[in-house]
Amino acid sequence: MTFTTIENTIHTLDTATIAEERKQILDKLTGYIQQKVDQKEAINLNFICTHNSRRSHLGQIWAQTLANFYKIENLKAYSGGTEATAVFPKIVETMKNQGFQVEVIEEGKNPLYAIYFDEDSDPVICFSKVYDDIDNPESDFAAIMTCDSANEGCPFIPGANQRVAVTYEDPKNSDGTPQQDEVYRLKSLEIATELKYVFSQIK
């Protein structure tokens, strides 16, 4: 069972707020997942952003959470960047505030986190890494580009059999401002809403 706070959040996400042109982009990801489900094949999603520090982790965490919520089996969400940095601490704080349980597995310049969305499923493992890191799939995956710079700088992702540019404005722009907490909260919910739209359509 998904943790109650997270489940309640998922129920409140309103996919009707998504613009039609945005839905057309998201439908490409829905189609990829549906095809894999129909063929009973493994579904690998790699969320890619430049620094693998913010948006790509939100995508990875919510994708795994919503796949579990909608009982889509054999799906694994990953994330990576064009360079490795570290998960930005405000992302971890935002996840905690939204009901996820976070365990620090390893500290340091690039901490390793286990992020739990329920008591029975494996956690989402988060740390900053390049998109072709050994922990990520080498082939047969969808590359989901979550930022413009990574999308423009990497026109070709080796091993990906589907590429979808689902880019988001960087919450980093709010860092150090009084609006920071709210910007990160809303960015997480924006990504969750769009992924709910994707996963809720899978049959």
C-alpha positions as CSV (number, residue, x, y, z in Angstrom):
1,M,0.0,0.0,0.0
2,T,1.3,3.4,-1.0
3,F,1.8,5.6,2.1
4,T,-1.4,7.4,2.9
5,T,-0.1,11.0,2.5
6,I,1.3,10.1,-1.0
7,E,-1.9,8.3,-2.0
8,N,-4.0,11.3,-0.9
9,T,-1.8,13.5,-3.0
10,I,-2.1,11.3,-6.1
11,H,-5.9,11.5,-5.8
12,T,-5.8,15.3,-5.7
13,L,-3.7,15.6,-8.8
14,D,-5.8,17.1,-11.5
15,T,-4.7,15.9,-15.0
16,A,-7.4,18.2,-16.6
17,T,-5.1,21.1,-15.9
18,I,-2.6,19.8,-18.4
19,A,-2.6,21.7,-21.7
20,E,-3.6,19.7,-24.8
21,E,-0.3,20.3,-26.6
22,R,1.5,19.0,-23.5
23,K,-0.7,15.9,-23.5
24,Q,0.3,15.2,-27.1
25,I,4.0,15.0,-25.9
26,L,3.1,12.9,-22.9
27,D,1.0,10.6,-25.1
28,K,4.3,9.4,-26.7
29,L,5.5,8.1,-23.4
30,T,2.1,6.5,-22.7
31,G,2.3,4.8,-26.0
32,Y,5.7,3.4,-25.3
33,I,4.7,2.1,-21.9
34,Q,1.5,0.6,-23.3
35,Q,3.3,-1.2,-26.0
36,K,5.7,-2.8,-23.5
37,V,2.8,-3.8,-21.3
38,D,1.0,-5.4,-24.3
39,Q,4.1,-7.3,-25.3
40,K,4.8,-8.3,-21.6
41,E,8.3,-6.8,-21.8
42,A,10.3,-5.0,-19.2
43,I,9.7,-1.2,-19.1
44,N,12.8,0.9,-18.4
45,L,12.5,4.7,-18.1
46,N,15.5,6.9,-17.8
47,F,14.9,10.5,-16.8
48,I,17.7,12.6,-18.1
49,C,18.7,16.2,-17.1
50,T,22.1,18.0,-17.3
51,H,23.2,17.7,-13.6
52,N,20.9,14.9,-12.4
53,S,20.2,16.9,-9.3
54,R,16.6,18.0,-9.4
55,R,14.0,17.4,-12.2
56,S,15.3,14.0,-13.3
57,H,15.1,12.7,-9.7
58,L,11.5,14.0,-9.3
59,G,10.7,12.2,-12.5
60,Q,12.3,9.0,-11.4
61,I,10.7,9.0,-8.0
62,W,7.2,9.8,-9.2
63,A,7.3,7.4,-12.1
64,Q,8.2,4.5,-9.9
65,T,5.6,5.6,-7.3
66,L,2.8,6.0,-9.9
67,A,3.6,2.7,-11.7
68,N,3.2,1.0,-8.3
69,F,0.0,2.9,-7.6
70,Y,-1.5,1.9,-10.9
71,K,-0.2,-1.7,-10.6
72,I,2.0,-1.5,-13.6
73,E,4.4,-4.4,-13.2
74,N,8.0,-4.9,-14.5
75,L,8.7,-1.2,-14.6
76,K,11.9,0.4,-13.4
77,A,12.6,4.1,-13.3
78,Y,16.1,5.5,-13.5
79,S,17.7,8.9,-13.8
80,G,21.0,10.4,-15.1
81,G,22.7,13.5,-16.3
82,T,25.2,14.6,-18.9
83,E,27.4,15.1,-15.8
84,A,27.2,13.9,-12.2
85,T,26.9,16.3,-9.3
86,A,24.6,15.5,-6.3
87,V,20.9,15.3,-5.5
88,F,20.0,18.8,-4.4
89,P,19.0,18.7,-0.7
90,K,15.8,20.6,-1.3
91,I,14.6,17.7,-3.5
92,V,15.1,15.3,-0.5
93,E,13.3,17.8,1.8
94,T,10.4,18.1,-0.7
95,M,10.0,14.4,-0.9
96,K,9.9,14.1,2.9
97,N,7.3,16.8,3.1
98,Q,5.1,15.0,0.5
99,G,5.1,11.8,2.5
100,F,8.0,9.8,1.2
101,Q,10.4,8.1,3.7
102,V,14.0,8.9,3.1
103,E,17.0,6.9,4.2
104,V,20.6,8.1,3.8
105,I,22.5,5.1,2.7
106,E,25.8,6.9,2.1
107,E,26.9,10.4,2.9
108,G,29.5,12.5,1.1
109,K,29.7,14.9,-1.8
110,N,27.2,12.8,-3.8
111,P,25.0,11.1,-1.2
112,L,23.1,7.9,-1.8
113,Y,19.4,7.9,-0.8
114,A,16.8,5.2,-0.5
115,I,13.3,6.8,-1.0
116,Y,10.3,4.7,0.0
117,F,6.7,5.3,-1.2
118,D,5.3,2.2,0.6
119,E,6.3,-0.4,3.1
120,D,6.4,-3.4,0.7
121,S,8.1,-2.2,-2.4
122,D,11.8,-1.7,-3.0
123,P,12.9,2.0,-2.5
124,V,13.9,4.3,-5.3
125,I,17.7,4.6,-5.1
126,C,18.8,8.2,-5.9
127,F,22.2,9.6,-6.4
128,S,23.7,11.8,-9.1
129,K,25.2,9.9,-12.1
130,V,25.6,10.2,-15.8
131,Y,22.8,8.8,-17.9
132,D,24.9,5.8,-19.1
133,D,26.1,4.9,-15.6
134,I,26.6,1.2,-15.0
135,D,23.5,1.3,-12.7
136,N,21.3,2.5,-15.6
137,P,20.0,0.3,-18.5
138,E,22.4,0.0,-21.5
139,S,19.6,-0.6,-24.1
140,D,15.9,-1.0,-24.5
141,F,14.8,2.0,-22.5
142,A,12.9,5.3,-23.0
143,A,15.0,8.4,-22.6
144,I,12.9,11.1,-21.0
145,M,14.6,14.5,-21.4
146,T,13.5,16.7,-18.5
147,C,15.6,19.8,-19.3
148,D,16.2,21.8,-22.5
149,S,20.0,21.9,-22.2
150,A,20.3,18.1,-22.0
151,N,17.7,17.7,-24.7
152,E,19.6,20.0,-27.0
153,G,23.1,18.9,-26.0
154,C,22.3,15.1,-26.4
155,P,20.4,14.7,-29.7
156,F,21.3,11.0,-29.5
157,I,21.1,8.7,-26.4
158,P,22.8,5.4,-27.1
159,G,20.7,2.4,-26.4
160,A,17.4,4.3,-26.1
161,N,14.6,2.9,-28.3
162,Q,12.3,5.9,-27.5
163,R,13.1,9.5,-26.8
164,V,10.6,11.9,-25.3
165,A,11.4,15.6,-24.5
166,V,9.3,16.4,-21.5
167,T,11.1,19.4,-20.3
168,Y,10.4,21.5,-17.2
169,E,11.5,24.9,-15.9
170,D,14.4,24.6,-13.5
171,P,13.3,25.1,-9.8
172,K,17.0,26.1,-9.2
173,N,15.9,29.6,-10.3
174,S,14.2,30.0,-6.9
175,D,17.2,28.9,-4.8
176,G,17.9,31.3,-2.0
177,T,14.6,33.2,-2.4
178,P,11.6,33.2,0.0
179,Q,9.6,31.3,-2.7
180,Q,12.0,28.4,-2.8
181,D,10.0,25.9,-0.7
182,E,6.8,26.6,-2.7
183,V,8.5,26.4,-6.1
184,Y,10.0,23.0,-5.3
185,R,6.7,21.8,-3.9
186,L,4.8,22.9,-7.0
187,K,7.5,21.5,-9.4
188,S,7.2,18.1,-7.7
189,L,3.4,18.2,-8.1
190,E,3.6,19.4,-11.7
191,I,5.8,16.4,-12.6
192,A,3.6,14.1,-10.6
193,T,0.4,15.3,-12.3
194,E,1.9,14.8,-15.8
195,L,3.1,11.3,-14.9
196,K,-0.3,10.5,-13.4
197,Y,-1.8,11.4,-16.8
198,V,0.6,9.0,-18.4
199,F,0.2,6.0,-16.1
200,S,-3.5,6.4,-15.5
201,Q,-4.1,5.6,-19.2
202,I,-2.2,2.3,-19.2
203,K,-4.6,-0.7,-19.6
